[in-house]
């Protein structure tokens, strides 16, 4: 076993692909490849797969990183089968499910396919960590008001698990001993309850919970049906409307939080919308309190949105009564990918087989 492992992380998002290079747990470099609108409007497979993979290889070549020098690939997992948290080998079954969009399309589905292609060509072992489809929900949490519709779990698991572990360490506890509510605020959003090392309840703004920058979150069901019928939207158009053109974007016509804040200061109606955004985040955070029966260690806020001083200040005003409020601006996905894969290769974590 080599003492120093060189690890390449790959994390495709809606408008960019983030890559980083680690030696063991130390990051050497991070880079975000931003994609133009023409690229991101194309289908994930094969168009974006070809384009994004070329962009990654071009960057590595430009920086004189030969692929043969990497010991492992650590890539974000997409909407795969429901899984327990952990590290997984990228294999044929995973690639098949990513390509067909087993639980829906998402740019992160590209990562395991890119990794598989690189594994076949360069023989670099490929792994994923805490995919979007991590599902540790309690059974009663899945029940809805209609027999035949159940709640499932799709979320920003990779980042939320990472910051939950950081928060637990900061308060002097093991993650498996902690009770935490974690909110990831970005273009999408997730709010999760972490109880004794398991993510036992989750809101994902694709379907429920607070609206996000571009996603609708929970909506009045009858009004939603009427809205879709009146606008004569197809299924694919409806999904696009709810998952990409909703949320703050529906009102501000921007996904840039700096622009959104600036507009809200000039327009009273838009200031009410931004207040509603903050209020709904606070409301859904508090709605998870019954999970812990009053025994909450901390509320933890992460994601790109909480880089905003204004958002952090207003959220603290709303939920400060909960006790300890912890902010981790940005995301820690690349770090989590690399560090977990390093530990797994060293034998300190189990490597799971995707089936």
C-alpha positions as CSV (number, residue, x, y, z in Angstrom):
1,X,0.0,0.0,0.0
2,X,1.4,3.4,-1.0
3,X,1.9,5.9,1.8
4,X,0.8,8.8,-0.4
5,X,-2.3,8.5,-2.5
6,X,-3.2,10.9,-5.3
7,X,-7.0,11.3,-5.6
8,X,-9.0,13.1,-8.3
9,X,-12.5,14.2,-7.3
10,X,-15.2,14.9,-9.8
11,X,-18.5,16.7,-8.9
12,X,-20.8,17.8,-11.8
13,X,-23.4,20.4,-10.9
14,X,-26.1,22.1,-12.9
15,X,-23.9,24.9,-14.3
16,X,-20.4,23.7,-13.6
17,X,-18.2,20.7,-13.0
18,X,-15.9,20.9,-9.9
19,X,-12.7,18.9,-9.8
20,X,-10.0,18.8,-7.2
21,X,-6.7,17.0,-6.6
22,X,-5.7,15.6,-3.2
23,X,-2.7,14.0,-1.8
24,X,-4.1,11.8,1.0
25,X,-6.4,14.3,2.8
26,X,-4.6,17.4,1.6
27,X,-6.1,19.4,-1.2
28,X,-3.5,20.5,-3.8
29,X,-6.0,22.4,-6.1
30,X,-9.6,23.0,-6.8
31,X,-11.1,24.1,-10.1
32,X,-14.6,24.8,-11.4
33,X,-15.3,24.3,-15.1
34,X,-18.2,26.5,-15.9
35,X,-20.5,25.4,-18.8
36,X,-22.3,27.8,-21.2
37,X,-26.1,27.7,-21.5
38,X,-25.8,25.8,-24.8
39,X,-24.1,23.0,-23.1
40,X,-26.4,22.7,-20.1
41,X,-29.5,22.8,-22.3
42,X,-28.3,19.6,-24.0
43,X,-29.3,16.0,-22.7
44,X,-27.0,14.6,-20.0
45,X,-26.4,11.5,-22.1
46,X,-24.5,11.4,-24.4
47,X,-24.1,15.2,-25.1
48,X,-23.1,16.6,-21.7
49,X,-21.1,13.4,-20.9
50,X,-18.9,13.9,-23.9
51,X,-18.5,17.6,-23.4
52,X,-17.8,17.6,-19.6
53,X,-15.4,14.6,-19.8
54,X,-13.5,16.5,-22.5
55,X,-13.3,19.6,-20.3
56,X,-12.0,17.6,-17.4
57,X,-9.3,15.9,-19.5
58,X,-8.3,19.2,-21.1
59,X,-7.8,20.8,-17.7
60,X,-5.7,18.0,-16.4
61,X,-3.6,18.1,-19.6
62,X,-3.2,21.8,-19.3
63,X,-2.0,21.4,-15.7
64,X,0.3,18.5,-16.6
65,X,-1.5,16.0,-14.5
66,X,-1.2,12.6,-16.2
67,X,-4.1,10.4,-15.4
68,X,-1.8,7.4,-14.9
69,X,-0.4,9.2,-11.8
70,X,-3.8,9.0,-10.0
71,X,-4.4,6.2,-7.5
72,X,-8.2,6.7,-7.2
73,X,-11.2,8.6,-8.5
74,X,-13.7,9.9,-5.9
75,X,-16.9,11.1,-7.6
76,X,-20.3,12.4,-6.5
77,X,-23.0,9.8,-6.8
78,X,-26.3,10.7,-8.3
79,X,-29.9,9.5,-8.2
80,X,-29.2,5.9,-7.8
81,X,-30.9,3.1,-5.8
82,X,-31.8,3.9,-2.1
83,X,-28.5,3.3,-0.2
84,X,-27.1,3.5,3.2
85,X,-24.4,6.2,3.8
86,X,-20.9,5.2,3.0
87,X,-18.3,4.5,0.3
88,X,-19.2,2.4,-2.8
89,X,-17.2,1.0,-5.7
90,X,-18.4,2.4,-9.1
91,X,-19.5,-0.6,-11.1
92,X,-21.6,-1.6,-14.1
93,X,-24.8,-1.7,-12.2
94,X,-24.3,1.8,-10.8
95,X,-23.4,3.1,-14.3
96,X,-26.6,1.6,-15.8
97,X,-28.8,3.1,-13.1
98,X,-27.1,6.5,-13.5
99,X,-27.6,6.5,-17.3
100,X,-31.3,5.7,-17.2
101,X,-31.9,8.1,-14.4
102,X,-33.3,5.5,-12.0
103,X,-34.7,8.2,-9.6
104,X,-34.6,11.0,-12.1
105,X,-32.1,13.0,-14.0
106,X,-29.4,15.1,-12.3
107,X,-26.0,16.3,-13.5
108,X,-24.3,14.2,-10.7
109,X,-25.5,11.1,-12.6
110,X,-22.7,12.0,-15.0
111,X,-19.9,11.5,-12.5
112,X,-20.0,7.8,-12.1
113,X,-20.3,7.3,-15.8
114,X,-17.2,9.5,-16.4
115,X,-15.4,7.6,-13.6
116,X,-16.3,4.3,-15.2
117,X,-14.9,5.4,-18.6
118,X,-11.7,6.5,-17.0
119,X,-11.4,3.3,-15.0
120,X,-11.8,1.2,-18.2
121,X,-9.2,3.3,-20.0
122,X,-6.6,4.0,-17.3
123,X,-7.4,1.3,-14.7
124,X,-7.9,3.9,-11.9
125,X,-10.2,2.5,-9.1
126,X,-13.3,4.6,-8.9
127,X,-15.5,5.2,-5.8
128,X,-18.5,7.3,-4.8
129,X,-19.5,8.6,-1.3
130,X,-22.9,9.4,0.1
131,X,-24.8,9.7,-3.2
132,X,-27.9,11.8,-3.5
133,X,-30.0,8.6,-3.0
134,X,-28.7,7.9,0.6
135,X,-31.9,6.8,2.3
136,X,-32.0,6.2,6.1
137,X,-35.6,7.3,6.7
138,X,-37.6,5.7,9.4
139,X,-40.6,3.8,8.0
140,X,-43.3,6.0,9.5
141,X,-41.6,9.0,7.9
142,X,-42.5,7.6,4.5
143,X,-46.2,7.7,5.0
144,X,-48.3,10.4,3.2
145,X,-51.9,11.2,3.0
146,X,-52.5,9.0,0.0
147,X,-52.0,5.2,0.0
148,X,-49.8,4.6,-3.1
149,X,-47.7,7.8,-2.6
150,X,-44.7,7.4,-0.3
151,X,-41.9,9.8,0.7
152,X,-38.5,8.8,-0.5
153,X,-35.1,10.3,0.2
154,X,-33.1,12.4,-2.3
155,X,-30.9,15.1,-0.9
156,X,-27.6,16.8,-0.6
157,X,-26.4,13.9,1.5
158,X,-22.7,14.3,0.7
159,X,-22.4,17.8,2.0
160,X,-25.0,17.4,4.8
161,X,-23.3,14.3,6.2
162,X,-19.9,16.1,6.0
163,X,-21.0,19.2,7.9
164,X,-22.9,17.2,10.4
165,X,-19.7,15.3,11.3
166,X,-17.8,18.6,11.5
167,X,-20.5,20.1,13.8
168,X,-20.6,17.1,16.0
169,X,-16.8,17.3,16.4
170,X,-17.0,21.0,17.2
171,X,-19.5,20.5,20.0
172,X,-17.4,17.6,21.4
173,X,-19.5,14.7,20.4
174,X,-19.3,11.7,18.0
175,X,-21.6,12.0,15.0
176,X,-23.3,8.8,16.1
177,X,-24.1,10.4,19.5
178,X,-25.5,13.7,18.1
179,X,-28.9,15.2,17.4
180,X,-28.6,17.7,14.6
181,X,-30.8,19.5,12.1
182,X,-28.8,20.3,8.9
183,X,-30.0,22.6,6.2
184,X,-28.2,22.8,2.8
185,X,-29.1,26.0,1.0
186,X,-28.1,26.4,-2.7
187,X,-29.8,26.4,-6.1
188,X,-31.7,23.5,-4.6
189,X,-32.1,22.8,-1.0
190,X,-32.4,20.0,1.6
191,X,-33.2,20.1,5.3
192,X,-32.4,16.9,7.3
193,X,-32.7,15.4,10.8
194,X,-29.6,13.5,11.9
195,X,-30.3,11.3,14.9
196,X,-27.5,9.1,16.3
197,X,-25.6,8.9,13.0
198,X,-28.6,8.4,10.7
199,X,-30.4,10.9,8.5
200,X,-33.9,9.9,9.6
201,X,-36.0,12.6,7.9
202,X,-35.4,14.9,4.9
203,X,-37.1,17.7,2.9
204,X,-35.8,18.1,-0.6
205,X,-36.9,21.3,-2.4
206,X,-37.5,19.3,-5.6
207,X,-40.6,18.0,-3.8
208,X,-41.3,19.5,-0.4
209,X,-40.0,21.7,2.3
210,X,-39.0,25.4,1.7
211,X,-38.6,26.8,-1.8
212,X,-35.1,27.4,-2.9
213,X,-33.3,29.6,-5.4
214,X,-34.8,27.7,-8.3
215,X,-37.1,25.0,-6.9
216,X,-40.6,25.2,-5.7
217,X,-40.5,23.2,-2.5
218,X,-43.9,22.4,-0.9
219,X,-46.9,23.7,-2.8
220,X,-50.7,23.8,-2.2
221,X,-51.6,20.6,-4.0
222,X,-55.0,21.7,-5.6
223,X,-53.6,25.0,-6.6
224,X,-50.6,23.3,-8.3
225,X,-53.0,21.0,-10.2
226,X,-55.0,24.0,-11.4
227,X,-51.8,25.9,-12.4
228,X,-50.4,23.1,-14.5
229,X,-53.7,22.5,-16.2
230,X,-54.3,26.2,-16.9
231,X,-50.8,26.5,-18.4
232,X,-51.2,23.2,-20.4
233,X,-47.8,21.9,-19.3
234,X,-46.6,18.5,-20.3
235,X,-45.0,16.2,-17.7
236,X,-41.4,17.2,-18.7
237,X,-42.4,20.9,-18.8
238,X,-44.1,20.6,-15.4
239,X,-40.9,19.1,-13.9
240,X,-38.8,21.8,-15.4
241,X,-41.2,24.5,-14.1
242,X,-41.1,23.1,-10.5
243,X,-37.4,22.1,-10.4
244,X,-35.6,24.8,-12.4
245,X,-37.8,27.8,-13.0
246,X,-39.5,28.1,-9.6
247,X,-38.4,29.4,-6.2
248,X,-36.7,32.8,-6.0
249,X,-36.0,32.7,-9.7
250,X,-39.7,32.7,-10.4
251,X,-39.9,36.2,-8.8
252,X,-36.4,37.7,-9.4
253,X,-35.5,36.1,-12.7
254,X,-32.0,35.6,-11.3
255,X,-30.2,32.7,-9.5
256,X,-27.5,35.0,-8.2
257,X,-28.0,35.7,-4.5
258,X,-26.1,39.0,-4.7
259,X,-28.5,40.2,-7.4
260,X,-31.5,38.9,-5.5
261,X,-30.6,40.8,-2.3
262,X,-29.9,44.0,-4.3
263,X,-33.3,43.8,-6.0
264,X,-35.1,43.1,-2.7
265,X,-33.7,46.3,-1.3
266,X,-35.2,48.4,-4.1
267,X,-38.5,46.7,-4.5
268,X,-40.9,46.3,-1.5
269,X,-42.8,43.4,-3.1
270,X,-39.6,41.5,-3.8
271,X,-38.4,42.1,-0.2
272,X,-41.5,40.3,1.0
273,X,-40.6,37.3,-1.2
274,X,-37.1,37.2,0.2
275,X,-38.5,37.4,3.7
276,X,-40.8,34.5,2.8
277,X,-37.8,32.5,1.6
278,X,-36.0,33.0,5.0
279,X,-39.2,32.4,7.0
280,X,-39.9,29.1,5.2
281,X,-36.4,27.8,5.8
282,X,-36.8,28.5,9.5
283,X,-40.3,27.0,9.6
284,X,-39.2,23.7,8.1
285,X,-36.1,23.5,10.3
286,X,-38.4,23.8,13.3
287,X,-40.8,21.3,11.9
288,X,-38.2,18.6,12.5
289,X,-38.0,19.2,16.2
290,X,-40.4,16.3,17.1
291,X,-37.8,13.9,15.7
292,X,-35.6,14.7,18.8
293,X,-38.3,15.1,21.4
294,X,-36.7,18.3,22.5
295,X,-33.1,17.0,22.7
296,X,-31.4,19.0,19.9
297,X,-27.7,19.6,20.0
298,X,-27.5,22.2,17.2
299,X,-29.0,23.5,14.0
300,X,-26.4,23.6,11.2
301,X,-26.7,25.7,8.1
302,X,-24.5,25.1,5.0
303,X,-24.5,25.7,1.2
304,X,-23.6,28.7,-1.0
305,X,-26.6,30.8,0.1
306,X,-25.3,31.1,3.7
307,X,-22.2,33.0,2.4
308,X,-24.6,35.9,2.6
309,X,-24.2,37.9,5.9
310,X,-27.8,39.1,5.5
311,X,-29.2,35.5,5.2
312,X,-27.2,34.3,8.2
313,X,-28.3,37.2,10.3
314,X,-32.0,36.8,9.5
315,X,-32.0,33.1,10.0
316,X,-30.3,33.5,13.3
317,X,-33.0,35.9,14.4
318,X,-35.7,33.3,13.4
319,X,-34.2,30.2,14.9
320,X,-31.8,31.4,17.6
321,X,-34.2,30.2,20.3
322,X,-33.3,26.7,19.3
323,X,-29.9,27.1,21.0
324,X,-26.7,26.5,19.2
325,X,-26.8,27.6,15.5
326,X,-23.7,26.7,13.4
327,X,-22.9,28.1,9.9
328,X,-20.7,26.3,7.4
329,X,-20.8,28.5,4.3
330,X,-20.2,26.8,1.0
331,X,-19.9,23.1,0.5
332,X,-17.4,20.4,1.6
333,X,-18.2,17.8,-1.0
334,X,-14.8,17.5,-2.6
335,X,-13.2,17.2,0.8
336,X,-15.7,14.6,1.9
337,X,-15.2,12.6,-1.3
338,X,-11.4,12.6,-1.1
339,X,-11.1,12.0,2.7
340,X,-13.6,9.2,2.8
341,X,-12.1,7.4,-0.2
342,X,-8.6,7.8,1.4
343,X,-9.8,6.2,4.6
344,X,-11.6,3.4,2.7
345,X,-8.5,2.5,0.7
346,X,-6.5,2.5,3.9
347,X,-8.9,0.0,5.4
348,X,-10.4,2.4,8.0
349,X,-13.9,2.4,6.3
350,X,-15.9,-0.4,4.6
351,X,-16.1,-0.2,0.8
352,X,-19.6,-1.3,-0.2
353,X,-20.7,-3.1,-3.4
354,X,-23.5,-1.5,-5.3
355,X,-26.1,-4.1,-6.4
